[in-house]
Amino acid sequence: MMGAADVLETIDRLSAAGVRVWLDGGWGVDALLGEQTRDHDDLDIVISLAVADAARRALEAAGFAILEEEATAQFLARDPADHRVDVHTVAFDEAGDGWQRLADGGWWRYLVAGFTGEGWVGGRRVACLTAEVQIHCHTGYDPDDGDRRDVALLAERFGLVLPVPYGA
């Protein structure tokens, strides 16, 4: 499990290596909500592709092994205590939008405004993707109960419309 202290330690480690981190996924949702609402088995983050090597080195120096890698799309790191960090890399364009290469060869676009999110983990302010982007990232696949819960919490807190397939 990844607790709040693990999240902050990972952010600090990556920040010390010159890697800016935006929380995504479950911890990104909880950061936006300002509280931990459930247990998390991993930490999803978005970083610039330009600093991916620095991120790998920083995680490896902390005992993480790189388990999976999809070229320029992402990599998964795990330490001996089973802390997992799912790293999504994006190439930023001139407008500030982040582009992630997908395993199928397509692209996922994170609009520049999506990188302005702020939340709280363990009483500390952290950067995260905005609620709108978090909800958008939860589309395009068959959601599980956890996804449905996370999206519903964000929509309720931020007054957003539930997208298909989350609507009533």
Chimera marker file (.cmm) of the C-alpha trace (Angstrom):
<marker_set name="trace">
<marker id="1" x="0.000" y="0.000" z="0.000" r="1" g="1" b="0" radius="0.5"/>
<marker id="2" x="1.036" y="3.577" z="-0.645" r="1" g="1" b="0" radius="0.5"/>
<marker id="3" x="0.271" y="5.775" z="2.336" r="1" g="1" b="0" radius="0.5"/>
<marker id="4" x="0.397" y="9.558" z="2.482" r="1" g="1" b="0" radius="0.5"/>
<marker id="5" x="3.945" y="9.523" z="3.892" r="1" g="1" b="0" radius="0.5"/>
<marker id="6" x="5.049" y="7.276" z="0.994" r="1" g="1" b="0" radius="0.5"/>
<marker id="7" x="3.477" y="9.667" z="-1.507" r="1" g="1" b="0" radius="0.5"/>
<marker id="8" x="5.224" y="12.694" z="-0.019" r="1" g="1" b="0" radius="0.5"/>
<marker id="9" x="8.552" y="10.853" z="0.195" r="1" g="1" b="0" radius="0.5"/>
<marker id="10" x="8.266" y="9.899" z="-3.492" r="1" g="1" b="0" radius="0.5"/>
<marker id="11" x="7.393" y="13.462" z="-4.508" r="1" g="1" b="0" radius="0.5"/>
<marker id="12" x="10.334" y="14.813" z="-2.472" r="1" g="1" b="0" radius="0.5"/>
<marker id="13" x="12.745" y="12.253" z="-3.939" r="1" g="1" b="0" radius="0.5"/>
<marker id="14" x="11.695" y="13.063" z="-7.492" r="1" g="1" b="0" radius="0.5"/>
<marker id="15" x="11.664" y="16.805" z="-6.848" r="1" g="1" b="0" radius="0.5"/>
<marker id="16" x="15.236" y="16.606" z="-5.513" r="1" g="1" b="0" radius="0.5"/>
<marker id="17" x="16.182" y="14.980" z="-8.840" r="1" g="1" b="0" radius="0.5"/>
<marker id="18" x="14.639" y="17.879" z="-10.788" r="1" g="1" b="0" radius="0.5"/>
<marker id="19" x="11.411" y="16.055" z="-11.645" r="1" g="1" b="0" radius="0.5"/>
<marker id="20" x="8.142" y="17.955" z="-11.369" r="1" g="1" b="0" radius="0.5"/>
<marker id="21" x="5.281" y="15.633" z="-10.404" r="1" g="1" b="0" radius="0.5"/>
<marker id="22" x="1.526" y="15.883" z="-10.875" r="1" g="1" b="0" radius="0.5"/>
<marker id="23" x="-0.576" y="13.344" z="-8.979" r="1" g="1" b="0" radius="0.5"/>
<marker id="24" x="-3.048" y="11.337" z="-11.029" r="1" g="1" b="0" radius="0.5"/>
<marker id="25" x="-5.296" y="8.366" z="-10.343" r="1" g="1" b="0" radius="0.5"/>
<marker id="26" x="-6.493" y="7.527" z="-6.848" r="1" g="1" b="0" radius="0.5"/>
<marker id="27" x="-4.049" y="9.727" z="-4.958" r="1" g="1" b="0" radius="0.5"/>
<marker id="28" x="-4.750" y="12.547" z="-7.417" r="1" g="1" b="0" radius="0.5"/>
<marker id="29" x="-8.454" y="12.245" z="-6.650" r="1" g="1" b="0" radius="0.5"/>
<marker id="30" x="-7.848" y="12.156" z="-2.903" r="1" g="1" b="0" radius="0.5"/>
<marker id="31" x="-5.478" y="15.138" z="-3.119" r="1" g="1" b="0" radius="0.5"/>
<marker id="32" x="-8.190" y="17.167" z="-4.856" r="1" g="1" b="0" radius="0.5"/>
<marker id="33" x="-10.690" y="16.082" z="-2.197" r="1" g="1" b="0" radius="0.5"/>
<marker id="34" x="-8.181" y="17.070" z="0.502" r="1" g="1" b="0" radius="0.5"/>
<marker id="35" x="-8.396" y="13.749" z="2.324" r="1" g="1" b="0" radius="0.5"/>
<marker id="36" x="-7.553" y="10.104" z="1.885" r="1" g="1" b="0" radius="0.5"/>
<marker id="37" x="-10.847" y="8.366" z="1.094" r="1" g="1" b="0" radius="0.5"/>
<marker id="38" x="-9.532" y="4.837" z="0.526" r="1" g="1" b="0" radius="0.5"/>
<marker id="39" x="-6.435" y="2.650" z="0.525" r="1" g="1" b="0" radius="0.5"/>
<marker id="40" x="-4.160" y="2.927" z="-2.510" r="1" g="1" b="0" radius="0.5"/>
<marker id="41" x="-2.041" y="0.105" z="-3.851" r="1" g="1" b="0" radius="0.5"/>
<marker id="42" x="0.000" y="2.449" z="-6.030" r="1" g="1" b="0" radius="0.5"/>
<marker id="43" x="0.811" y="6.060" z="-6.820" r="1" g="1" b="0" radius="0.5"/>
<marker id="44" x="0.008" y="7.343" z="-10.321" r="1" g="1" b="0" radius="0.5"/>
<marker id="45" x="1.999" y="10.363" z="-11.432" r="1" g="1" b="0" radius="0.5"/>
<marker id="46" x="2.482" y="12.396" z="-14.584" r="1" g="1" b="0" radius="0.5"/>
<marker id="47" x="5.931" y="13.788" z="-15.414" r="1" g="1" b="0" radius="0.5"/>
<marker id="48" x="7.658" y="15.334" z="-18.403" r="1" g="1" b="0" radius="0.5"/>
<marker id="49" x="9.240" y="12.843" z="-20.788" r="1" g="1" b="0" radius="0.5"/>
<marker id="50" x="12.304" y="15.126" z="-20.771" r="1" g="1" b="0" radius="0.5"/>
<marker id="51" x="13.056" y="14.129" z="-17.151" r="1" g="1" b="0" radius="0.5"/>
<marker id="52" x="12.027" y="10.462" z="-17.310" r="1" g="1" b="0" radius="0.5"/>
<marker id="53" x="15.624" y="9.230" z="-17.047" r="1" g="1" b="0" radius="0.5"/>
<marker id="54" x="16.186" y="11.352" z="-13.943" r="1" g="1" b="0" radius="0.5"/>
<marker id="55" x="12.995" y="9.924" z="-12.447" r="1" g="1" b="0" radius="0.5"/>
<marker id="56" x="14.115" y="6.354" z="-13.171" r="1" g="1" b="0" radius="0.5"/>
<marker id="57" x="17.514" y="6.997" z="-11.577" r="1" g="1" b="0" radius="0.5"/>
<marker id="58" x="15.966" y="8.613" z="-8.486" r="1" g="1" b="0" radius="0.5"/>
<marker id="59" x="13.548" y="5.744" z="-7.988" r="1" g="1" b="0" radius="0.5"/>
<marker id="60" x="16.229" y="3.105" z="-8.575" r="1" g="1" b="0" radius="0.5"/>
<marker id="61" x="18.523" y="4.846" z="-6.061" r="1" g="1" b="0" radius="0.5"/>
<marker id="62" x="15.702" y="4.454" z="-3.516" r="1" g="1" b="0" radius="0.5"/>
<marker id="63" x="15.491" y="0.707" z="-4.162" r="1" g="1" b="0" radius="0.5"/>
<marker id="64" x="12.757" y="0.666" z="-6.776" r="1" g="1" b="0" radius="0.5"/>
<marker id="65" x="13.035" y="-1.723" z="-9.706" r="1" g="1" b="0" radius="0.5"/>
<marker id="66" x="11.586" y="-0.787" z="-13.079" r="1" g="1" b="0" radius="0.5"/>
<marker id="67" x="9.072" y="-3.560" z="-13.793" r="1" g="1" b="0" radius="0.5"/>
<marker id="68" x="7.396" y="-2.530" z="-17.002" r="1" g="1" b="0" radius="0.5"/>
<marker id="69" x="8.141" y="0.044" z="-19.598" r="1" g="1" b="0" radius="0.5"/>
<marker id="70" x="6.211" y="1.082" z="-22.683" r="1" g="1" b="0" radius="0.5"/>
<marker id="71" x="8.738" y="3.098" z="-24.664" r="1" g="1" b="0" radius="0.5"/>
<marker id="72" x="7.728" y="6.741" z="-24.204" r="1" g="1" b="0" radius="0.5"/>
<marker id="73" x="4.344" y="6.066" z="-22.592" r="1" g="1" b="0" radius="0.5"/>
<marker id="74" x="4.999" y="5.037" z="-19.024" r="1" g="1" b="0" radius="0.5"/>
<marker id="75" x="6.873" y="2.843" z="-16.620" r="1" g="1" b="0" radius="0.5"/>
<marker id="76" x="6.036" y="1.039" z="-13.416" r="1" g="1" b="0" radius="0.5"/>
<marker id="77" x="8.453" y="0.959" z="-10.478" r="1" g="1" b="0" radius="0.5"/>
<marker id="78" x="8.206" y="-1.224" z="-7.368" r="1" g="1" b="0" radius="0.5"/>
<marker id="79" x="10.313" y="-1.360" z="-4.220" r="1" g="1" b="0" radius="0.5"/>
<marker id="80" x="10.928" y="-4.345" z="-1.922" r="1" g="1" b="0" radius="0.5"/>
<marker id="81" x="8.082" y="-3.210" z="0.377" r="1" g="1" b="0" radius="0.5"/>
<marker id="82" x="5.698" y="-3.428" z="-2.633" r="1" g="1" b="0" radius="0.5"/>
<marker id="83" x="5.290" y="0.345" z="-2.982" r="1" g="1" b="0" radius="0.5"/>
<marker id="84" x="4.410" y="0.912" z="-6.640" r="1" g="1" b="0" radius="0.5"/>
<marker id="85" x="4.750" y="4.079" z="-8.677" r="1" g="1" b="0" radius="0.5"/>
<marker id="86" x="3.022" y="4.183" z="-12.066" r="1" g="1" b="0" radius="0.5"/>
<marker id="87" x="4.786" y="6.919" z="-14.040" r="1" g="1" b="0" radius="0.5"/>
<marker id="88" x="3.045" y="8.452" z="-17.068" r="1" g="1" b="0" radius="0.5"/>
<marker id="89" x="5.368" y="10.530" z="-19.225" r="1" g="1" b="0" radius="0.5"/>
<marker id="90" x="4.211" y="13.381" z="-21.444" r="1" g="1" b="0" radius="0.5"/>
<marker id="91" x="5.938" y="15.465" z="-24.079" r="1" g="1" b="0" radius="0.5"/>
<marker id="92" x="4.898" y="19.098" z="-23.717" r="1" g="1" b="0" radius="0.5"/>
<marker id="93" x="4.152" y="21.079" z="-26.882" r="1" g="1" b="0" radius="0.5"/>
<marker id="94" x="4.503" y="24.837" z="-27.455" r="1" g="1" b="0" radius="0.5"/>
<marker id="95" x="1.031" y="25.456" z="-26.003" r="1" g="1" b="0" radius="0.5"/>
<marker id="96" x="1.874" y="23.554" z="-22.812" r="1" g="1" b="0" radius="0.5"/>
<marker id="97" x="-0.355" y="20.576" z="-23.564" r="1" g="1" b="0" radius="0.5"/>
<marker id="98" x="1.119" y="17.229" z="-22.539" r="1" g="1" b="0" radius="0.5"/>
<marker id="99" x="1.066" y="14.351" z="-25.030" r="1" g="1" b="0" radius="0.5"/>
<marker id="100" x="1.386" y="10.767" z="-23.850" r="1" g="1" b="0" radius="0.5"/>
<marker id="101" x="2.186" y="8.055" z="-26.386" r="1" g="1" b="0" radius="0.5"/>
<marker id="102" x="-0.158" y="5.105" z="-25.869" r="1" g="1" b="0" radius="0.5"/>
<marker id="103" x="0.752" y="1.428" z="-26.230" r="1" g="1" b="0" radius="0.5"/>
<marker id="104" x="-1.445" y="1.146" z="-29.339" r="1" g="1" b="0" radius="0.5"/>
<marker id="105" x="0.500" y="3.959" z="-31.047" r="1" g="1" b="0" radius="0.5"/>
<marker id="106" x="-2.146" y="6.609" z="-30.427" r="1" g="1" b="0" radius="0.5"/>
<marker id="107" x="-1.806" y="9.717" z="-28.305" r="1" g="1" b="0" radius="0.5"/>
<marker id="108" x="-3.497" y="10.946" z="-25.124" r="1" g="1" b="0" radius="0.5"/>
<marker id="109" x="-3.682" y="14.722" z="-24.733" r="1" g="1" b="0" radius="0.5"/>
<marker id="110" x="-3.566" y="16.435" z="-21.345" r="1" g="1" b="0" radius="0.5"/>
<marker id="111" x="-4.668" y="20.043" z="-21.868" r="1" g="1" b="0" radius="0.5"/>
<marker id="112" x="-2.374" y="22.645" z="-20.313" r="1" g="1" b="0" radius="0.5"/>
<marker id="113" x="-5.148" y="23.755" z="-17.932" r="1" g="1" b="0" radius="0.5"/>
<marker id="114" x="-5.185" y="20.238" z="-16.490" r="1" g="1" b="0" radius="0.5"/>
<marker id="115" x="-1.748" y="20.786" z="-14.939" r="1" g="1" b="0" radius="0.5"/>
<marker id="116" x="-3.010" y="23.593" z="-12.679" r="1" g="1" b="0" radius="0.5"/>
<marker id="117" x="-4.607" y="21.355" z="-10.067" r="1" g="1" b="0" radius="0.5"/>
<marker id="118" x="-3.612" y="21.589" z="-6.427" r="1" g="1" b="0" radius="0.5"/>
<marker id="119" x="-4.557" y="19.348" z="-3.584" r="1" g="1" b="0" radius="0.5"/>
<marker id="120" x="-3.482" y="18.123" z="-0.183" r="1" g="1" b="0" radius="0.5"/>
<marker id="121" x="-1.746" y="14.941" z="0.936" r="1" g="1" b="0" radius="0.5"/>
<marker id="122" x="-0.819" y="14.456" z="4.568" r="1" g="1" b="0" radius="0.5"/>
<marker id="123" x="-1.493" y="18.125" z="5.288" r="1" g="1" b="0" radius="0.5"/>
<marker id="124" x="0.822" y="19.327" z="2.515" r="1" g="1" b="0" radius="0.5"/>
<marker id="125" x="-0.091" y="21.068" z="-0.731" r="1" g="1" b="0" radius="0.5"/>
<marker id="126" x="0.775" y="19.040" z="-3.830" r="1" g="1" b="0" radius="0.5"/>
<marker id="127" x="0.425" y="19.476" z="-7.580" r="1" g="1" b="0" radius="0.5"/>
<marker id="128" x="-2.116" y="17.243" z="-9.265" r="1" g="1" b="0" radius="0.5"/>
<marker id="129" x="-4.226" y="17.076" z="-12.368" r="1" g="1" b="0" radius="0.5"/>
<marker id="130" x="-7.457" y="19.064" z="-12.147" r="1" g="1" b="0" radius="0.5"/>
<marker id="131" x="-10.792" y="17.403" z="-11.359" r="1" g="1" b="0" radius="0.5"/>
<marker id="132" x="-11.918" y="17.888" z="-14.967" r="1" g="1" b="0" radius="0.5"/>
<marker id="133" x="-8.858" y="16.065" z="-16.298" r="1" g="1" b="0" radius="0.5"/>
<marker id="134" x="-9.090" y="13.369" z="-13.631" r="1" g="1" b="0" radius="0.5"/>
<marker id="135" x="-12.664" y="12.653" z="-14.716" r="1" g="1" b="0" radius="0.5"/>
<marker id="136" x="-11.677" y="12.702" z="-18.389" r="1" g="1" b="0" radius="0.5"/>
<marker id="137" x="-8.857" y="10.234" z="-17.652" r="1" g="1" b="0" radius="0.5"/>
<marker id="138" x="-11.472" y="7.859" z="-16.211" r="1" g="1" b="0" radius="0.5"/>
<marker id="139" x="-13.264" y="7.563" z="-19.580" r="1" g="1" b="0" radius="0.5"/>
<marker id="140" x="-12.587" y="5.342" z="-22.566" r="1" g="1" b="0" radius="0.5"/>
<marker id="141" x="-12.665" y="2.054" z="-20.661" r="1" g="1" b="0" radius="0.5"/>
<marker id="142" x="-15.065" y="-0.042" z="-18.583" r="1" g="1" b="0" radius="0.5"/>
<marker id="143" x="-14.844" y="1.456" z="-15.064" r="1" g="1" b="0" radius="0.5"/>
<marker id="144" x="-14.764" y="-0.633" z="-11.915" r="1" g="1" b="0" radius="0.5"/>
<marker id="145" x="-16.504" y="0.245" z="-8.650" r="1" g="1" b="0" radius="0.5"/>
<marker id="146" x="-13.488" y="2.238" z="-7.441" r="1" g="1" b="0" radius="0.5"/>
<marker id="147" x="-13.473" y="4.322" z="-10.631" r="1" g="1" b="0" radius="0.5"/>
<marker id="148" x="-17.196" y="4.977" z="-10.301" r="1" g="1" b="0" radius="0.5"/>
<marker id="149" x="-16.751" y="6.070" z="-6.683" r="1" g="1" b="0" radius="0.5"/>
<marker id="150" x="-13.789" y="8.362" z="-7.454" r="1" g="1" b="0" radius="0.5"/>
<marker id="151" x="-15.559" y="10.036" z="-10.383" r="1" g="1" b="0" radius="0.5"/>
<marker id="152" x="-18.762" y="10.504" z="-8.394" r="1" g="1" b="0" radius="0.5"/>
<marker id="153" x="-16.846" y="12.130" z="-5.516" r="1" g="1" b="0" radius="0.5"/>
<marker id="154" x="-15.064" y="14.541" z="-7.885" r="1" g="1" b="0" radius="0.5"/>
<marker id="155" x="-18.257" y="15.414" z="-9.764" r="1" g="1" b="0" radius="0.5"/>
<marker id="156" x="-20.108" y="16.096" z="-6.523" r="1" g="1" b="0" radius="0.5"/>
<marker id="157" x="-17.319" y="18.153" z="-4.905" r="1" g="1" b="0" radius="0.5"/>
<marker id="158" x="-16.555" y="20.247" z="-7.990" r="1" g="1" b="0" radius="0.5"/>
<marker id="159" x="-20.050" y="20.469" z="-9.518" r="1" g="1" b="0" radius="0.5"/>
<marker id="160" x="-19.082" y="18.547" z="-12.654" r="1" g="1" b="0" radius="0.5"/>
<marker id="161" x="-21.266" y="16.469" z="-14.942" r="1" g="1" b="0" radius="0.5"/>
<marker id="162" x="-20.805" y="12.715" z="-14.819" r="1" g="1" b="0" radius="0.5"/>
<marker id="163" x="-19.609" y="11.458" z="-18.214" r="1" g="1" b="0" radius="0.5"/>
<marker id="164" x="-20.719" y="8.258" z="-19.961" r="1" g="1" b="0" radius="0.5"/>
<marker id="165" x="-20.563" y="5.545" z="-18.574" r="1" g="1" b="0" radius="0.5"/>
<marker id="166" x="-20.751" y="7.103" z="-15.104" r="1" g="1" b="0" radius="0.5"/>
<marker id="167" x="-24.105" y="8.891" z="-15.451" r="1" g="1" b="0" radius="0.5"/>
<marker id="168" x="-27.282" y="7.561" z="-13.869" r="1" g="1" b="0" radius="0.5"/>
<link id1="1" id2="2" r="1" g="1" b="0" radius="0.2"/>
<link id1="2" id2="3" r="1" g="1" b="0" radius="0.2"/>
<link id1="3" id2="4" r="1" g="1" b="0" radius="0.2"/>
<link id1="4" id2="5" r="1" g="1" b="0" radius="0.2"/>
<link id1="5" id2="6" r="1" g="1" b="0" radius="0.2"/>
<link id1="6" id2="7" r="1" g="1" b="0" radius="0.2"/>
<link id1="7" id2="8" r="1" g="1" b="0" radius="0.2"/>
<link id1="8" id2="9" r="1" g="1" b="0" radius="0.2"/>
<link id1="9" id2="10" r="1" g="1" b="0" radius="0.2"/>
<link id1="10" id2="11" r="1" g="1" b="0" radius="0.2"/>
<link id1="11" id2="12" r="1" g="1" b="0" radius="0.2"/>
<link id1="12" id2="13" r="1" g="1" b="0" radius="0.2"/>
<link id1="13" id2="14" r="1" g="1" b="0" radius="0.2"/>
<link id1="14" id2="15" r="1" g="1" b="0" radius="0.2"/>
<link id1="15" id2="16" r="1" g="1" b="0" radius="0.2"/>
<link id1="16" id2="17" r="1" g="1" b="0" radius="0.2"/>
<link id1="17" id2="18" r="1" g="1" b="0" radius="0.2"/>
<link id1="18" id2="19" r="1" g="1" b="0" radius="0.2"/>
<link id1="19" id2="20" r="1" g="1" b="0" radius="0.2"/>
<link id1="20" id2="21" r="1" g="1" b="0" radius="0.2"/>
<link id1="21" id2="22" r="1" g="1" b="0" radius="0.2"/>
<link id1="22" id2="23" r="1" g="1" b="0" radius="0.2"/>
<link id1="23" id2="24" r="1" g="1" b="0" radius="0.2"/>
<link id1="24" id2="25" r="1" g="1" b="0" radius="0.2"/>
<link id1="25" id2="26" r="1" g="1" b="0" radius="0.2"/>
<link id1="26" id2="27" r="1" g="1" b="0" radius="0.2"/>
<link id1="27" id2="28" r="1" g="1" b="0" radius="0.2"/>
<link id1="28" id2="29" r="1" g="1" b="0" radius="0.2"/>
<link id1="29" id2="30" r="1" g="1" b="0" radius="0.2"/>
<link id1="30" id2="31" r="1" g="1" b="0" radius="0.2"/>
<link id1="31" id2="32" r="1" g="1" b="0" radius="0.2"/>
<link id1="32" id2="33" r="1" g="1" b="0" radius="0.2"/>
<link id1="33" id2="34" r="1" g="1" b="0" radius="0.2"/>
<link id1="34" id2="35" r="1" g="1" b="0" radius="0.2"/>
<link id1="35" id2="36" r="1" g="1" b="0" radius="0.2"/>
<link id1="36" id2="37" r="1" g="1" b="0" radius="0.2"/>
<link id1="37" id2="38" r="1" g="1" b="0" radius="0.2"/>
<link id1="38" id2="39" r="1" g="1" b="0" radius="0.2"/>
<link id1="39" id2="40" r="1" g="1" b="0" radius="0.2"/>
<link id1="40" id2="41" r="1" g="1" b="0" radius="0.2"/>
<link id1="41" id2="42" r="1" g="1" b="0" radius="0.2"/>
<link id1="42" id2="43" r="1" g="1" b="0" radius="0.2"/>
<link id1="43" id2="44" r="1" g="1" b="0" radius="0.2"/>
<link id1="44" id2="45" r="1" g="1" b="0" radius="0.2"/>
<link id1="45" id2="46" r="1" g="1" b="0" radius="0.2"/>
<link id1="46" id2="47" r="1" g="1" b="0" radius="0.2"/>
<link id1="47" id2="48" r="1" g="1" b="0" radius="0.2"/>
<link id1="48" id2="49" r="1" g="1" b="0" radius="0.2"/>
<link id1="49" id2="50" r="1" g="1" b="0" radius="0.2"/>
<link id1="50" id2="51" r="1" g="1" b="0" radius="0.2"/>
<link id1="51" id2="52" r="1" g="1" b="0" radius="0.2"/>
<link id1="52" id2="53" r="1" g="1" b="0" radius="0.2"/>
<link id1="53" id2="54" r="1" g="1" b="0" radius="0.2"/>
<link id1="54" id2="55" r="1" g="1" b="0" radius="0.2"/>
<link id1="55" id2="56" r="1" g="1" b="0" radius="0.2"/>
<link id1="56" id2="57" r="1" g="1" b="0" radius="0.2"/>
<link id1="57" id2="58" r="1" g="1" b="0" radius="0.2"/>
<link id1="58" id2="59" r="1" g="1" b="0" radius="0.2"/>
<link id1="59" id2="60" r="1" g="1" b="0" radius="0.2"/>
<link id1="60" id2="61" r="1" g="1" b="0" radius="0.2"/>
<link id1="61" id2="62" r="1" g="1" b="0" radius="0.2"/>
<link id1="62" id2="63" r="1" g="1" b="0" radius="0.2"/>
<link id1="63" id2="64" r="1" g="1" b="0" radius="0.2"/>
<link id1="64" id2="65" r="1" g="1" b="0" radius="0.2"/>
<link id1="65" id2="66" r="1" g="1" b="0" radius="0.2"/>
<link id1="66" id2="67" r="1" g="1" b="0" radius="0.2"/>
<link id1="67" id2="68" r="1" g="1" b="0" radius="0.2"/>
<link id1="68" id2="69" r="1" g="1" b="0" radius="0.2"/>
<link id1="69" id2="70" r="1" g="1" b="0" radius="0.2"/>
<link id1="70" id2="71" r="1" g="1" b="0" radius="0.2"/>
<link id1="71" id2="72" r="1" g="1" b="0" radius="0.2"/>
<link id1="72" id2="73" r="1" g="1" b="0" radius="0.2"/>
<link id1="73" id2="74" r="1" g="1" b="0" radius="0.2"/>
<link id1="74" id2="75" r="1" g="1" b="0" radius="0.2"/>
<link id1="75" id2="76" r="1" g="1" b="0" radius="0.2"/>
<link id1="76" id2="77" r="1" g="1" b="0" radius="0.2"/>
<link id1="77" id2="78" r="1" g="1" b="0" radius="0.2"/>
<link id1="78" id2="79" r="1" g="1" b="0" radius="0.2"/>
<link id1="79" id2="80" r="1" g="1" b="0" radius="0.2"/>
<link id1="80" id2="81" r="1" g="1" b="0" radius="0.2"/>
<link id1="81" id2="82" r="1" g="1" b="0" radius="0.2"/>
<link id1="82" id2="83" r="1" g="1" b="0" radius="0.2"/>
<link id1="83" id2="84" r="1" g="1" b="0" radius="0.2"/>
<link id1="84" id2="85" r="1" g="1" b="0" radius="0.2"/>
<link id1="85" id2="86" r="1" g="1" b="0" radius="0.2"/>
<link id1="86" id2="87" r="1" g="1" b="0" radius="0.2"/>
<link id1="87" id2="88" r="1" g="1" b="0" radius="0.2"/>
<link id1="88" id2="89" r="1" g="1" b="0" radius="0.2"/>
<link id1="89" id2="90" r="1" g="1" b="0" radius="0.2"/>
<link id1="90" id2="91" r="1" g="1" b="0" radius="0.2"/>
<link id1="91" id2="92" r="1" g="1" b="0" radius="0.2"/>
<link id1="92" id2="93" r="1" g="1" b="0" radius="0.2"/>
<link id1="93" id2="94" r="1" g="1" b="0" radius="0.2"/>
<link id1="94" id2="95" r="1" g="1" b="0" radius="0.2"/>
<link id1="95" id2="96" r="1" g="1" b="0" radius="0.2"/>
<link id1="96" id2="97" r="1" g="1" b="0" radius="0.2"/>
<link id1="97" id2="98" r="1" g="1" b="0" radius="0.2"/>
<link id1="98" id2="99" r="1" g="1" b="0" radius="0.2"/>
<link id1="99" id2="100" r="1" g="1" b="0" radius="0.2"/>
<link id1="100" id2="101" r="1" g="1" b="0" radius="0.2"/>
<link id1="101" id2="102" r="1" g="1" b="0" radius="0.2"/>
<link id1="102" id2="103" r="1" g="1" b="0" radius="0.2"/>
<link id1="103" id2="104" r="1" g="1" b="0" radius="0.2"/>
<link id1="104" id2="105" r="1" g="1" b="0" radius="0.2"/>
<link id1="105" id2="106" r="1" g="1" b="0" radius="0.2"/>
<link id1="106" id2="107" r="1" g="1" b="0" radius="0.2"/>
<link id1="107" id2="108" r="1" g="1" b="0" radius="0.2"/>
<link id1="108" id2="109" r="1" g="1" b="0" radius="0.2"/>
<link id1="109" id2="110" r="1" g="1" b="0" radius="0.2"/>
<link id1="110" id2="111" r="1" g="1" b="0" radius="0.2"/>
<link id1="111" id2="112" r="1" g="1" b="0" radius="0.2"/>
<link id1="112" id2="113" r="1" g="1" b="0" radius="0.2"/>
<link id1="113" id2="114" r="1" g="1" b="0" radius="0.2"/>
<link id1="114" id2="115" r="1" g="1" b="0" radius="0.2"/>
<link id1="115" id2="116" r="1" g="1" b="0" radius="0.2"/>
<link id1="116" id2="117" r="1" g="1" b="0" radius="0.2"/>
<link id1="117" id2="118" r="1" g="1" b="0" radius="0.2"/>
<link id1="118" id2="119" r="1" g="1" b="0" radius="0.2"/>
<link id1="119" id2="120" r="1" g="1" b="0" radius="0.2"/>
<link id1="120" id2="121" r="1" g="1" b="0" radius="0.2"/>
<link id1="121" id2="122" r="1" g="1" b="0" radius="0.2"/>
<link id1="122" id2="123" r="1" g="1" b="0" radius="0.2"/>
<link id1="123" id2="124" r="1" g="1" b="0" radius="0.2"/>
<link id1="124" id2="125" r="1" g="1" b="0" radius="0.2"/>
<link id1="125" id2="126" r="1" g="1" b="0" radius="0.2"/>
<link id1="126" id2="127" r="1" g="1" b="0" radius="0.2"/>
<link id1="127" id2="128" r="1" g="1" b="0" radius="0.2"/>
<link id1="128" id2="129" r="1" g="1" b="0" radius="0.2"/>
<link id1="129" id2="130" r="1" g="1" b="0" radius="0.2"/>
<link id1="130" id2="131" r="1" g="1" b="0" radius="0.2"/>
<link id1="131" id2="132" r="1" g="1" b="0" radius="0.2"/>
<link id1="132" id2="133" r="1" g="1" b="0" radius="0.2"/>
<link id1="133" id2="134" r="1" g="1" b="0" radius="0.2"/>
<link id1="134" id2="135" r="1" g="1" b="0" radius="0.2"/>
<link id1="135" id2="136" r="1" g="1" b="0" radius="0.2"/>
<link id1="136" id2="137" r="1" g="1" b="0" radius="0.2"/>
<link id1="137" id2="138" r="1" g="1" b="0" radius="0.2"/>
<link id1="138" id2="139" r="1" g="1" b="0" radius="0.2"/>
<link id1="139" id2="140" r="1" g="1" b="0" radius="0.2"/>
<link id1="140" id2="141" r="1" g="1" b="0" radius="0.2"/>
<link id1="141" id2="142" r="1" g="1" b="0" radius="0.2"/>
<link id1="142" id2="143" r="1" g="1" b="0" radius="0.2"/>
<link id1="143" id2="144" r="1" g="1" b="0" radius="0.2"/>
<link id1="144" id2="145" r="1" g="1" b="0" radius="0.2"/>
<link id1="145" id2="146" r="1" g="1" b="0" radius="0.2"/>
<link id1="146" id2="147" r="1" g="1" b="0" radius="0.2"/>
<link id1="147" id2="148" r="1" g="1" b="0" radius="0.2"/>
<link id1="148" id2="149" r="1" g="1" b="0" radius="0.2"/>
<link id1="149" id2="150" r="1" g="1" b="0" radius="0.2"/>
<link id1="150" id2="151" r="1" g="1" b="0" radius="0.2"/>
<link id1="151" id2="152" r="1" g="1" b="0" radius="0.2"/>
<link id1="152" id2="153" r="1" g="1" b="0" radius="0.2"/>
<link id1="153" id2="154" r="1" g="1" b="0" radius="0.2"/>
<link id1="154" id2="155" r="1" g="1" b="0" radius="0.2"/>
<link id1="155" id2="156" r="1" g="1" b="0" radius="0.2"/>
<link id1="156" id2="157" r="1" g="1" b="0" radius="0.2"/>
<link id1="157" id2="158" r="1" g="1" b="0" radius="0.2"/>
<link id1="158" id2="159" r="1" g="1" b="0" radius="0.2"/>
<link id1="159" id2="160" r="1" g="1" b="0" radius="0.2"/>
<link id1="160" id2="161" r="1" g="1" b="0" radius="0.2"/>
<link id1="161" id2="162" r="1" g="1" b="0" radius="0.2"/>
<link id1="162" id2="163" r="1" g="1" b="0" radius="0.2"/>
<link id1="163" id2="164" r="1" g="1" b="0" radius="0.2"/>
<link id1="164" id2="165" r="1" g="1" b="0" radius="0.2"/>
<link id1="165" id2="166" r="1" g="1" b="0" radius="0.2"/>
<link id1="166" id2="167" r="1" g="1" b="0" radius="0.2"/>
<link id1="167" id2="168" r="1" g="1" b="0" radius="0.2"/>
</marker_set>
